[in-house]
Amino acid sequence: MSWNRKHLLDVESLTADEIVTVLDTARAFKSVGERAIKKVPALRGKTVVNLFIEPSTRTRISFELAAQRLTADTVNFSADASSFKKGETLKDTARNLEALNADFIVIRHSASGAPHFLSRVVNASIINAGDGAHEHPTQALLDAFTIREHKDKFTGLNVTILGDILYSRVARSNIWALTKLGAKVTLCGPSTLVPKTFEQMGCRVTHDVDEAIRNADIIHLLRIQHERQRKTMFPGIGEYTSLFGLNKARLAKTKPDALIMHPGPVNRGVEIDSEIADCERSLILEQVTNGLAVRMAVLFLLNGGKGPQEVA
Amino acid sequence: MPESTVILNAAAIQRALTRIAHEIAERNESSAEVVLAGIPLVGDQLAFRLGKILSDIWKLPVPVGVLDVSMHRDDLDQRAAPMIHPTTMPFDVTGRTVVLVDDVLFTGRTTRAAMDALNDFGRPKNIQLAVLIDRGHRELPVRADFVGKNVPTAVTEKVRVRLDIPNQPDEVVLEK
């Protein structure tokens, strides 16, 4: 048990021990969601601001619900309905939120490093909910939680991440988390989206999808992020689907207990066949449920003061 | 190394639990209404032991739950976040007598948190409190119904209850 952090900015700087602490804590919070009264008073009187400068539904709702289940007050702040449109800087916006005594700022921003910047200019706890193509720590933590629930351990586990790696903050955070926990990570996708440089992060890179998923215990699919790509990185969606999409025939050649994950939103018929997305090997909706528990755990841990570890 | 004295050894712990179980049986005539709820990390182990003794006395299974109270503590933003444990309450508490089981009664704040946590599961008819050690220094109006041993302590001292640790006898020690 170790947690002394005020902010959750990335997975890169977390230790394996800290990641496990989040997962263990999340396990207790998952059961809260299954009770008749799905609320505990741990963050009573605290204010959580969701500062989403980039559109998001799933993550924002998940954070909002997580905060509410901990009895915190929540305020949502989105790009199109805010003073950003009127030219206010990120720093000024954050300091204004702080002047309203926000205790936590959950930020999503298109610029990598925006949460790190905020953590230096305001006193509130900052949680990175996705910064550009850099990191999306809570997504990686909820993915690790979901994997642990099904596979029990990470050591020696083969995880294949398939799709748009280059523009994916989910991929980066997952690579950090999984390699720290001892899993073997394979990346696969078109060579333009899965450059060899990723081998520096301690994973294997291949462009042959059948080979990539043959021995996988977990197949983690990623969406093509058209909004982040400056130009077309591959000839067309149809070609991507036929070369890299997960379909029945491909799935038949994998381990029978290989499980499928996807951080959403799913583009049915592009990276995954519709019927596979709904099959019993798909953990997609479980990931959403677990995301809530993991975000509650993160808020709970960050709320802890700096006093002694021990609680009598 | 802090100086430490053994207050209860393994046999004395078991005797205290047996006596508490008989006191619970004496106090609660309608045995079918009684459930136990232990507070981790040690109270849940004590609750399972008490449940076993009570089942033998009543010749009837006594349901035992584990109630983690860390989300209900009043000092969450003053100390590092506590380790939290899954709560399992495999029974309905509404209309029943819930005996909370904890290892050490000190300030009474854990007990207050436990009573709050119980409310999330229903409305018990009665809540009673059983502790192995009452060490004094209450900060809230809380009192135990069943006590294994009263131990006068200084605030700075620590009472540790060790149960079921491999290669170590069960014991309660006072550390100065």
Chai-1 contact restraints between the chains, C-beta under 6 A:
chainA,res_idxA,chainB,res_idxB,connection_type,confidence,min_distance_angstrom,max_distance_angstrom,comment,restraint_id
A,M1,B,M83,contact,1.0,0.0,6.0,A-B,restraint_1
A,W3,B,A81,contact,1.0,0.0,6.0,A-B,restraint_2
A,T25,B,I84,contact,1.0,0.0,6.0,A-B,restraint_3
A,R27,B,P86,contact,1.0,0.0,6.0,A-B,restraint_4
A,A28,B,I84,contact,1.0,0.0,6.0,A-B,restraint_5
A,A28,B,P86,contact,1.0,0.0,6.0,A-B,restraint_6
A,S31,B,P86,contact,1.0,0.0,6.0,A-B,restraint_7
A,I37,B,D120,contact,1.0,0.0,6.0,A-B,restraint_8
A,V40,B,M71,contact,1.0,0.0,6.0,A-B,restraint_9
A,P41,B,H72,contact,1.0,0.0,6.0,A-B,restraint_10
A,A42,B,M71,contact,1.0,0.0,6.0,A-B,restraint_11
A,A42,B,L76,contact,1.0,0.0,6.0,A-B,restraint_12
A,F300,B,A81,contact,1.0,0.0,6.0,A-B,restraint_13
A,L301,B,A81,contact,1.0,0.0,6.0,A-B,restraint_14
A,N303,B,D77,contact,1.0,0.0,6.0,A-B,restraint_15
A,G304,B,A80,contact,1.0,0.0,6.0,A-B,restraint_16
A,G304,B,A81,contact,1.0,0.0,6.0,A-B,restraint_17
A,G305,B,D77,contact,1.0,0.0,6.0,A-B,restraint_18
A,G305,B,Q78,contact,1.0,0.0,6.0,A-B,restraint_19
A,G305,B,R79,contact,1.0,0.0,6.0,A-B,restraint_20
A,G307,B,Q78,contact,1.0,0.0,6.0,A-B,restraint_21
A,G307,B,R79,contact,1.0,0.0,6.0,A-B,restraint_22
A,Q309,B,A80,contact,1.0,0.0,6.0,A-B,restraint_23
A,V311,B,R79,contact,1.0,0.0,6.0,A-B,restraint_24
A,V311,B,P82,contact,1.0,0.0,6.0,A-B,restraint_25
A,A312,B,F106,contact,1.0,0.0,6.0,A-B,restraint_26
